[in-house]
């Protein structure tokens, strides 16, 4: 029971982080005029977003695995026959969701924050490229998250 609640809370935090990045943080950059202000604002936002997203995703994966163990115990020998196909499809999408989320947080966001904190200059073209990659990854993550969520709900019914 506790893992179900923790799973729902982690799912809410994870989806909220994705939507927050795409709907709040990245669009807010356009309101800033100075390039250095945009770099600073994005770095501060990503310092909060990156651990939040990866942490919520980690909790989501572990609590999902715990719930899967409970389902396996309930279905016993019928587990593969009843849930095998749907579970395989869900895990397929979840795998790409994890890869893309880690790429966005660590491959783009964390590298940018480290670069900024290390004192390396970021040109406007580089910043635009980073923002573009964050936006593209965010849309893909949102789509994969919704597909995975829908497939997860199908497992419960």
N, C-alpha and C positions, 0 to 999 in steps of 0.2 A: 504494500500500500504506500509506504513512504517513497519507494522508488518511482511509483507512478506520479506522485505529486512532484517529486524532484525532476522527473522527466518533463512534465508539463511546464514547470518553472524555467528549466533550462531551455526548452523549446521557445518559450515566450521571450526570454532574454536574447537568444540567438537570432530569432526573427526580428526582434526589436532593434538589435545592433545592425543587422543588414539594412533594414528600412531606414534607420537613423542615419547611416552613412550615406545612403542614396538620396534621401529626402531632406536631410538637414545639413550635414557637414559639407558635402561636396557642392551643393548649390549655394551655400553661404560664402564660398570662396569668391564667387562672382561679385559680391557686394564690396569686397575689399579692393582698393585702388592700387596700393603699393605692392610691388612684387614681394618684398621681404615680409610684409604683413601676411600675405597669402601663404608663404612658405612656413612662417611661424605658426599660423593658425592651423594649417594642415598637420604639421608635426605634433602640435599639442593634442589635436583631435585624434590622431592615429595612436598616440601613446595611451589613450584611454580605450580606443576601439579595439586594437589588436589583441590585448590580453582578454578583453571581455568576449570577443568573438571566439577565439580559440578555446578559452576556458569553458564557455557555455557549450561549445561543440563537443569538447571532451566529456563533459558531464552527460550530455545527450547520448553520446555513443555508449558510455558505460551503463547508464540506467536503461537504455534500450536493450543492451545485452542481458541485463538482469531480468527484464520483462520477458525476453525471448526464452530464457531458461525456465521461467514460470509457465509459459505457453507450452514448451516442450514437455514439461512434467504433466501438464493437464491433458495433452493430446496423446502422449505415450507413443505407441507404435504407428498411430495415424498421423503423426506430425508431418512427415514428408509428403504423404498423400494429400493431406488437407491444406497445408500451408507452404509446401516446398517451392512451388512455382512463384507464387506471390512474394515470398520472402527473397527468393533469388533475384527477382526484378528489383525489389526495394533495395537490397544490398548493392546491386549494380549501380543504381543511381546514387546511393549513399556514398559509395566509394569515390565517385567523381565529385560529389559535393565536398567531401573531406579534402581531396586533392586541391580543388579550386579554392576552397576557403583558406587552406594553409598557404597556397600560392599568394593569395591576396594579402593576407595578414603578414606573413613572414617574407615572402618573395618581393613584394612591392612595398607594403607599409613599413615593416620593420627596417628594411634596408634604407628607405627614405629617412626615417627618424634617426637612425644611426649616422647617416651621412650629414644630416642637419646638425646633430649634436657634436659631430666630429669637426665641424667648422668648414666643411667642404662647400663651395658655392654651388647653388642650383640656378641654372639659367631659366628664363621664362619658357623656353622651348622644352627643357627637361621637365619642368613642373607641369606643363600642359600634357606631356606624354604620360607622366605619372597619374595625373587626374584622369586622363582618358583610359588608361589601363585599369585603374580602380573602378571606374564606372562600368566598363565592359565586364569585368569580373563580377561586379556586384549584381548586374542583371542576370548573368548566368547562374550565380549562386542562388538568387531569389527564385529563379525558375526551377532549378534542381531541388531546392528546399521545399517548394510547394508540391512538386511531383513526389518527392520522398514522403512528405507529410500525408498526401492523399493515399499513397500505397500503404503507409503505416496504418491509416484508419481502416483500410480494407482488410488488413490482417486481424483487426479486433472484431470485425463484424462476422 
